[in-house]
């Protein structure tokens, strides 16, 4: 009897352990050279699946010894689990990273392979990929270029004889004119991405110094200083005058996109990445980008916000780095990057790409304008980032700017070394 | 007894014991160990920091403290209404008629849905612009009751608590029905002979007899309320302005957004302690109202 039960126990444990290690199979020891085999590509953009399927198919035709297994995670899940997945090197030979806190965390874990000597870097705009550099090394290459300022309905503006404003007073007048004409001036997705998007263009000229959040973390400036109190006060003014949609804190991004696509709202407080979705719902709309200038025209140093993101990287723990680098090189090719850009409606950081979609053509001039990197991504502490965004929600929820700033600064203080 | 003669019987618990040790005891002990470190969850190295994490959580973490009080509010609301509704429904549906069995199944139905589906349904119901709730209020000329249900930081936590009550009342109802059906009928007959009114029948017969079921319902509801991570995460992600942040979402954020695993472990240990204390207090209080066996 004892032997029988012991036997069953050993078998059960054996099966359990086999299950635990079974997932790591599928590799081939001959692949350790890294130039062939199946590589894993992980990212968070579900909306890009079709174009990546097409590009991967093309890559596999050109490189018959390499196959690519793509896994897409929801954005939130990706931010929380990518680092863990990458650790043993079996997942994410090629992976993507957000700039900011995720880049910082992955770097701290030593999971970025240095790409500094790779020839494909020449295909990119030097300045735009600098966000993937650290200590003289190119650790990741951002593929996407997005502009994080409100999208506006160009046709509606023309119909009403309105133009983007060059200072805060004119911006308020513009909103008033839109409201008087029966439109919601700004559809604001306050329950999800709105605060994190609109804060960028609202703060860019109130705190023109690009190091402001570094200084915040160093204790050299405070959220209770003028630059943030002014920003919160301006959010409050937009809300109190009814320039944001009613119940904006309960409105999510897709709801705000609907308001824009249905022409109930004249502006959408998110960014260029929403243009494709708006056009999909209402192809007749002509869209443009504008940033609220929160100062006088003379004081304004910046015209808008850009973000280089979807940073391609090779896992330092990968056993197929050669194949992984070939795939990144393939995506960096002008023709392939063009396919990606035009089919996803996103600008890219690769130089010489021809854009053929209307929304990309209509915003191409922003690549030449005086924009600064998205301030929110320069907050490298996730708690501080959340505190900053929560202070905007607090003001829209009825708190005074001073009180909201003070509460947020209290959280910042808890994270200052 | 027989175990002494058949020692082999002990081997039957070995697989379960191994699994329990591997998947519960070891991770729990690990969490306790990590709570005394500054481990970021990724690096191979970490430093022992003693009680620093615990001191910070208890004295210098305003978000954790806010999450704790939000959690208490959420728990109390859910505990009162979920227990009350499930008990009332159970008393109405105690007899095994076809209609009652159908209604019990209907009330139980939300329990089998996934949390994400429930969150999706209720986010739509609560949508301030096109949600069912505000639309119904409008059509009943009750516009003054319209709310930004998930966007108003004063009521968002209660809106989610209502969803939680809807989600789990059916499950608790079944426990109460089982408890009520087990009460011997002769106790009510004796109470009737003694001239007991309805309230007396409930107070002196029903409640003491279902106290064990109530203990299970209330303990389970309390634990569920503290662990309502999925619903809150899918509906509001703790916002707006931390108004729906609870301990579980806070711990997740510390571990998987800030990558402070050591600190998150300290928060988790405190979290376990809080649940344990509340559950023990509940058991003691409810034990007093039980019929002595």
Interface residues (C-beta under 8 A of the other chain):
Chain A: X1 X2 X5 X6 X8 X9 X12 X13 X16 X76 X79 X80 X81 X83 X84 X87 X101 X105 X108 X109 X110 X111 X190 X191 X192 X245 X246 X247 X248 X249 X250 X251 X252 X255 X259 X381 X382 X383 X386 X387 X390 X391 X393 X394 X396 X397 X398 X399 X404 X407 X410 X411 X414
Chain B: X6 X7 X8 X11 X12 X14 X15 X18 X19 X40 X41 X42 X43 X56 X60 X61 X62 X63 X123 X126 X127 X128 X129 X130 X148 X149 X150 X151 X152 X153 X154 X236 X237 X239 X240 X241 X242 X243 X252 X253 X254 X256 X257 X258 X259
